[in-house]
Amino acid sequence: SRVMQDNWDALKSEAKVVNGRLESHLAELSKVNAAFSSGDSSTVGQARLELLDSRIAVVADLRPTIEAQLAELTSLCAQLGRAATSASQRAQVTRYNAMREDLQREYKRTSENIDYHYQHARLIGKPRTSARELNSDEENLLRESRNVASSISMIDEVIGSASASRDLLTRQRTTLQGVNSKVGALTNLLPNVDELIGKIGSRKRFENVVLAITVAFCVSFCVVWKLF
């Protein structure tokens, strides 16, 4: 109906706006991350820590904003899924969910990378001057932390893919249920159609019999009239 279409268009427009703002804020966060990652070994010490401290306020402002926008986009995608009434609209919902998941993974990776650089600068407060320092306890802990974070990200991606597959299967099941319902309605209608065709055939035979009797009576009447 018109009301459902208007609701769909409003939700879609709002999702586009939120998605655009989210991409813009993620781009800002990525710039901060690039600034943290671009320093060479000469800035690993106090100078690098000062650089991180000067930008950490920006990160602190961006993170809650991005997380709120991700939650809002998730809610809008769910509402779009409930409002979708056609195959085209359901395909658009799938695309919006895929974009949202990509943005969520990008945010998670960028945040973890920023956390890593900040922890690294806090633990290693001076430039590394020898290969022995690369094997220090602090470096080992940082590597382990990075490996754990990477594993968690991979698990999140697998869970995200499984969730997308589940949503797809749910939509396919709903579609098949709708097809089965229509087939059932058609099956229930067919006996009525057969009955109607039978009634039409019976009426047609009855009319033919009446017509034949009428013609025979008229012919007989004419013959008798001429003979007598």
C-alpha positions in Angstrom: 0.0 0.0 0.0 0.9 3.7 -0.2 1.5 4.0 3.5 3.9 1.0 3.5 5.8 2.5 0.6 6.1 5.8 2.3 7.4 4.1 5.5 9.9 2.2 3.4 11.1 5.3 1.6 11.5 7.2 4.9 13.5 4.4 6.5 15.7 4.1 3.5 16.4 7.8 3.4 17.2 7.9 7.1 19.5 4.8 6.7 21.4 6.6 3.8 22.0 9.7 6.0 23.2 7.6 9.0 25.4 5.5 6.7 27.0 8.7 5.2 27.7 10.2 8.6 29.2 6.9 9.8 31.5 6.7 6.8 32.6 10.3 7.4 33.4 9.7 11.1 35.2 6.4 10.3 37.3 8.3 7.8 38.4 10.7 10.5 39.2 7.8 12.8 41.3 6.2 10.1 43.2 9.4 9.6 44.1 9.4 13.3 45.2 5.8 13.0 47.3 6.6 9.9 49.0 9.3 11.9 49.8 6.8 14.7 51.0 4.2 12.3 53.2 6.4 10.1 55.9 7.2 12.7 59.3 5.6 12.3 61.5 4.1 15.0 62.7 7.5 16.0 59.3 8.5 17.2 58.5 5.4 19.2 59.6 7.0 22.5 58.4 10.0 24.4 57.7 12.0 21.2 55.4 9.3 19.9 53.6 9.1 23.2 53.1 12.9 23.1 51.7 12.5 19.6 49.3 9.9 20.8 48.2 11.9 23.8 47.5 14.9 21.6 45.1 12.9 19.4 43.5 10.7 22.1 40.9 13.3 22.8 39.8 13.1 19.1 39.5 9.3 19.4 37.6 9.6 22.7 35.0 11.9 20.9 34.7 9.8 17.8 34.3 6.4 19.4 31.0 6.9 21.2 29.6 8.8 18.2 30.5 5.9 15.8 29.2 3.3 18.2 25.9 5.2 18.5 25.6 5.5 14.7 26.4 1.8 14.3 23.6 0.9 16.7 21.2 3.3 14.9 22.0 1.8 11.5 21.5 -1.7 12.9 18.1 -0.7 14.2 17.2 0.9 10.8 18.3 -2.2 8.9 16.0 -4.3 11.1 13.1 -1.9 10.5 13.8 -2.0 6.8 13.8 -5.8 6.9 10.3 -5.8 8.5 9.0 -3.2 6.0 10.3 -4.9 2.9 7.5 -6.4 0.8 9.2 -7.2 -2.5 12.2 -9.1 -3.7 13.9 -5.8 -4.7 13.4 -4.3 -1.3 14.7 -7.5 0.4 17.8 -7.3 -1.8 18.4 -3.7 -0.7 18.1 -4.7 3.0 20.7 -7.4 2.4 23.0 -4.8 0.8 22.5 -2.4 3.7 23.3 -5.1 6.2 26.4 -6.1 4.3 27.6 -2.4 4.3 26.8 -2.1 8.0 28.9 -5.2 8.8 31.8 -3.9 6.7 31.7 -0.6 8.6 31.5 -2.4 11.9 34.5 -4.6 11.1 36.5 -1.5 9.9 35.7 0.3 13.1 36.8 -2.7 15.2 40.1 -3.1 13.3 40.9 0.6 13.4 40.1 0.9 17.1 42.2 -2.2 17.9 45.1 -0.7 15.9 44.9 2.6 17.8 44.8 0.8 21.1 47.8 -1.2 20.1 49.9 1.8 19.2 48.9 3.6 22.4 49.7 0.6 24.6 53.0 0.2 22.7 54.0 3.8 23.3 53.0 3.5 27.0 54.9 0.3 27.6 58.0 1.3 25.5 58.8 4.8 26.6 62.1 5.1 24.9 63.6 4.3 21.5 64.7 0.8 20.8 68.4 0.7 20.3 69.2 -3.0 20.0 67.7 -6.2 18.7 67.5 -7.5 22.3 64.8 -5.0 23.2 62.6 -6.6 20.4 62.5 -9.7 22.6 61.6 -7.9 25.8 58.7 -9.0 27.9 56.8 -5.9 26.9 57.2 -6.6 23.2 56.1 -10.2 23.8 53.0 -9.1 25.6 52.2 -6.7 22.8 52.6 -9.3 20.2 50.4 -11.7 22.1 47.8 -9.0 22.6 47.9 -8.2 18.8 47.5 -11.9 18.0 44.5 -12.3 20.4 42.9 -9.2 18.9 43.4 -10.6 15.4 41.9 -13.9 16.4 38.9 -12.2 17.9 38.4 -10.2 14.7 38.5 -13.3 12.6 35.9 -14.9 14.9 33.7 -11.9 14.6 33.9 -12.1 10.8 33.0 -15.8 10.8 30.0 -15.0 13.2 29.0 -12.1 10.9 29.1 -14.4 7.8 27.1 -17.0 9.7 24.5 -14.4 10.8 24.2 -13.2 7.2 23.7 -16.8 6.0 21.1 -17.3 8.7 19.2 -14.2 7.6 19.3 -15.3 4.0 18.0 -18.8 4.9 15.2 -17.1 7.0 14.1 -15.0 4.1 14.2 -18.0 1.7 12.1 -19.9 4.2 9.6 -17.1 4.4 9.4 -16.9 0.6 8.9 -20.7 0.3 6.1 -20.5 3.0 4.4 -17.8 0.9 4.7 -20.0 -2.2 3.3 -23.0 -0.4 0.4 -20.9 0.9 -0.5 -19.7 -2.6 -0.2 -23.3 -4.0 -2.5 -24.5 -1.2 -5.0 -21.8 -2.0 -4.9 -22.7 -5.7 -5.4 -26.4 -4.8 -8.4 -25.5 -2.7 -9.8 -23.5 -5.6 -9.4 -26.2 -8.2 -12.2 -28.4 -6.9 -14.6 -25.5 -7.0 -13.5 -24.8 -10.6 -14.1 -28.4 -11.6 -17.5 -28.3 -10.0 -18.4 -25.1 -11.9 -17.2 -26.6 -15.2 -19.4 -29.7 -14.4 -22.4 -27.5 -13.8 -21.9 -25.6 -17.0 -21.6 -28.9 -19.0 -24.8 -30.2 -17.4 -26.7 -27.0 -18.2 -25.5 -27.1 -21.8 -26.7 -30.7 -22.2 -30.0 -29.8 -20.7 -30.4 -26.9 -23.1 -29.5 -29.1 -26.1 -32.2 -31.7 -25.0 -34.8 -29.0 -24.6 -33.9 -27.5 -28.0 -34.1 -31.0 -29.7 -37.5 -31.7 -28.1 -38.8 -28.3 -29.2 -37.5 -28.8 -32.8 -39.0 -32.3 -32.9 -42.4 -31.0 -31.7 -42.4 -28.2 -34.3 -41.6 -30.6 -37.1 -44.2 -33.1 -36.0 -46.8 -30.3 -35.7 -46.0 -29.1 -39.3 -46.3 -32.7 -40.7 -49.6 -33.3 -39.0 -50.9 -29.9 -40.2 -50.1 -30.7 -43.8 -51.6 -34.2 -43.8 -54.9 -33.2 -42.2 
